[in-house]
Amino acid sequence: MAASRKERVTASPSAQEAAILAAAADEFTEVGVRRANMDEVAKAAGVSRSTLYRRFPSKDNLLVAVANDTFERGLARLEGAVRGLGPADAVVEAFATGAGMVTSDPLMRRIVFEDVEIRNITSGAMSTLFIEMVTARVASTLRDAGAIMPDEALFEAVELHVRLVISLLEVPVTDPQKRSADHVRHIAATYLAPMIH
C-alpha cells in the first residue's frame, strides 16, 4: 500500500490523467456506463479517489474526457493513414480507416453501436461546434494531401462527409456486407472522393 501511495505522490499530473483515462476506457469498455465504478477506475489508475474526483467531478465528465481522448487518437490515426496520399485516395483511406476503427476498437464499438447511455451522454459532442472542429481538421488534412478546391467548397464538401459519417454511426446499416472493408472503400471511392479535388 505504501508503494502505491508513493507512486501517487511522484506521478506527474499528466501521467495521472493518462492513467485515469486509460483505466476509465477499460472500465467503460468492459461494463458500460451504468455499471462503471469510479472507485474501480481510481484503483486501476493508481490514484486516490479524491484525485480522481478533483480531475473529473462526475462519471459523465470522465466519460466525455475518455470520448474526447478516443476521438483525438482516432483523428491522429486517420491523419497517419492518409499521409503521402493525394486528396481522392486520402478520402477513401480515411473513410475506410475510420469505419475499421469503429468496428474493431472495443471502446469505439461500445460508444457507437452498443451503449445507448454512452451515446446519450456524449451526444452533446455531436453539436455544431464538434462538426465544425472535425470539418476543419479533416479539411486541413485534405489540403495537405493536395486538395486545390477553394476553401469554402472544401469545407462544405468535408462537412457533408462528416455529417454522413455521423448519420451512419448513429443509424448503422443492417446488412453486414455493406459494412465490409471492400464495400466501404467502394462507397468512398464512388461517391465521396469525387467531391474533393
DAFEN-V112195 format. One record per pair of residues at least 4 apart in sequence whose ideal C-beta (glycine too) atoms are under 8 Angstrom apart, sorted by the first residue. I is the first residue (numbers start at 1). J is the second residue. If there is no record, write none. Layout:
i=I j=J
i=I j=J
This chain:
i=1 j=5
i=2 j=6
i=3 j=7
i=4 j=8
i=4 j=46
i=5 j=9
i=6 j=10
i=7 j=11
i=7 j=46
i=8 j=16
i=8 j=46
i=8 j=47
i=8 j=48
i=8 j=51
i=11 j=15
i=11 j=16
i=11 j=19
i=11 j=46
i=11 j=47
i=12 j=16
i=13 j=17
i=14 j=18
i=15 j=19
i=16 j=20
i=16 j=45
i=16 j=47
i=16 j=51
i=16 j=55
i=17 j=21
i=17 j=55
i=18 j=22
i=19 j=23
i=19 j=45
i=19 j=46
i=19 j=47
i=20 j=24
i=20 j=41
i=20 j=42
i=20 j=45
i=20 j=47
i=20 j=52
i=20 j=55
i=20 j=56
i=20 j=62
i=21 j=25
i=21 j=65
i=21 j=66
i=21 j=69
i=22 j=26
i=22 j=45
i=23 j=27
i=23 j=40
i=23 j=41
i=23 j=42
i=23 j=44
i=23 j=45
i=24 j=28
i=24 j=36
i=24 j=41
i=24 j=45
i=24 j=62
i=24 j=63
i=24 j=65
i=24 j=66
i=25 j=29
i=25 j=66
i=25 j=69
i=25 j=70
i=25 j=107
i=26 j=30
i=26 j=44
i=27 j=31
i=27 j=36
i=27 j=37
i=27 j=40
i=27 j=41
i=27 j=44
i=28 j=32
i=28 j=33
i=28 j=36
i=28 j=63
i=28 j=66
i=28 j=107
i=28 j=110
i=28 j=115
i=28 j=118
i=29 j=106
i=29 j=107
i=29 j=110
i=31 j=35
i=31 j=36
i=31 j=37
i=32 j=36
i=32 j=110
i=32 j=114
i=32 j=115
i=32 j=117
i=32 j=118
i=33 j=59
i=33 j=63
i=33 j=115
i=33 j=117
i=33 j=118
i=33 j=121
i=34 j=117
i=36 j=40
i=36 j=41
i=36 j=59
i=37 j=41
i=38 j=42
i=38 j=49
i=38 j=52
i=38 j=53
i=38 j=59
i=38 j=62
i=39 j=43
i=39 j=49
i=40 j=44
i=41 j=45
i=41 j=52
i=41 j=62
i=42 j=47
i=42 j=48
i=42 j=49
i=42 j=51
i=42 j=52
i=45 j=52
i=47 j=51
i=47 j=52
i=48 j=52
i=49 j=53
i=50 j=54
i=51 j=55
i=52 j=56
i=52 j=62
i=53 j=57
i=56 j=61
i=56 j=62
i=56 j=65
i=57 j=61
i=58 j=62
i=59 j=63
i=60 j=64
i=60 j=121
i=61 j=65
i=62 j=66
i=63 j=67
i=63 j=118
i=63 j=121
i=63 j=122
i=64 j=68
i=64 j=121
i=64 j=122
i=64 j=124
i=64 j=125
i=65 j=69
i=66 j=70
i=66 j=107
i=67 j=71
i=67 j=111
i=67 j=118
i=67 j=122
i=67 j=125
i=68 j=72
i=68 j=125
i=69 j=73
i=70 j=74
i=70 j=105
i=70 j=107
i=70 j=108
i=70 j=111
i=71 j=75
i=71 j=125
i=72 j=76
i=73 j=77
i=74 j=78
i=74 j=98
i=74 j=101
i=74 j=108
i=75 j=79
i=75 j=134
i=75 j=137
i=76 j=80
i=77 j=81
i=77 j=97
i=77 j=101
i=78 j=82
i=78 j=94
i=78 j=97
i=78 j=98
i=78 j=138
i=78 j=141
i=79 j=83
i=79 j=141
i=81 j=93
i=81 j=94
i=81 j=97
i=82 j=89
i=82 j=90
i=82 j=93
i=82 j=94
i=82 j=97
i=82 j=141
i=82 j=145
i=85 j=89
i=85 j=90
i=85 j=93
i=85 j=145
i=86 j=90
i=86 j=145
i=86 j=146
i=87 j=91
i=87 j=142
i=87 j=145
i=87 j=146
i=87 j=147
i=87 j=193
i=87 j=196
i=87 j=197
i=88 j=92
i=88 j=189
i=88 j=193
i=88 j=194
i=88 j=196
i=88 j=197
i=89 j=93
i=89 j=145
i=89 j=193
i=90 j=94
i=90 j=141
i=90 j=142
i=90 j=145
i=90 j=196
i=91 j=95
i=91 j=142
i=91 j=161
i=91 j=188
i=91 j=192
i=91 j=193
i=91 j=195
i=91 j=196
i=92 j=96
i=92 j=185
i=92 j=188
i=92 j=189
i=92 j=192
i=92 j=193
i=93 j=97
i=94 j=98
i=94 j=138
i=94 j=141
i=95 j=99
i=95 j=161
i=95 j=165
i=95 j=184
i=95 j=185
i=95 j=187
i=95 j=188
i=95 j=192
i=96 j=100
i=96 j=181
i=96 j=184
i=96 j=185
i=96 j=188
i=97 j=101
i=98 j=102
i=98 j=165
i=99 j=103
i=99 j=179
i=99 j=181
i=99 j=184
i=100 j=104
i=100 j=181
i=100 j=184
i=101 j=105
i=101 j=108
i=102 j=108
i=102 j=109
i=102 j=112
i=102 j=113
i=102 j=169
i=103 j=109
i=103 j=179
i=104 j=109
i=105 j=109
i=106 j=110
i=107 j=111
i=108 j=112
i=109 j=113
i=109 j=114
i=110 j=114
i=110 j=115
i=110 j=118
i=111 j=115
i=111 j=118
i=111 j=119
i=111 j=122
i=112 j=119
i=112 j=169
i=112 j=172
i=113 j=172
i=115 j=119
i=116 j=120
i=117 j=121
i=118 j=122
i=119 j=123
i=119 j=170
i=122 j=126
i=125 j=130
i=126 j=130
i=126 j=131
i=126 j=166
i=127 j=131
i=128 j=132
i=129 j=133
i=130 j=134
i=131 j=135
i=131 j=159
i=131 j=162
i=131 j=163
i=131 j=166
i=132 j=136
i=132 j=159
i=133 j=137
i=134 j=138
i=134 j=162
i=135 j=139
i=135 j=155
i=135 j=158
i=135 j=159
i=135 j=162
i=136 j=140
i=136 j=155
i=137 j=141
i=138 j=142
i=138 j=158
i=138 j=161
i=138 j=162
i=139 j=143
i=139 j=147
i=139 j=151
i=139 j=154
i=139 j=155
i=139 j=158
i=140 j=144
i=141 j=145
i=142 j=147
i=142 j=154
i=142 j=158
i=142 j=196
i=143 j=147
i=143 j=154
i=147 j=154
i=147 j=196
i=147 j=197
i=148 j=197
i=149 j=153
i=149 j=154
i=149 j=157
i=149 j=196
i=149 j=197
i=150 j=154
i=151 j=155
i=152 j=156
i=153 j=157
i=154 j=158
i=154 j=196
i=155 j=159
i=156 j=160
i=157 j=161
i=157 j=195
i=157 j=196
i=158 j=162
i=158 j=196
i=159 j=163
i=160 j=164
i=160 j=195
i=161 j=165
i=161 j=192
i=161 j=195
i=162 j=166
i=163 j=167
i=164 j=168
i=164 j=192
i=165 j=169
i=166 j=170
i=167 j=171
i=168 j=172
i=168 j=173
i=172 j=179
i=173 j=178
i=173 j=179
i=175 j=179
i=176 j=180
i=177 j=183
i=178 j=183
i=179 j=183
i=179 j=184
i=180 j=184
i=181 j=185
i=182 j=186
i=183 j=187
i=184 j=188
i=185 j=189
i=186 j=190
i=187 j=191
i=187 j=192
i=188 j=192
i=188 j=193
i=189 j=193
i=190 j=194
i=191 j=195
i=192 j=196
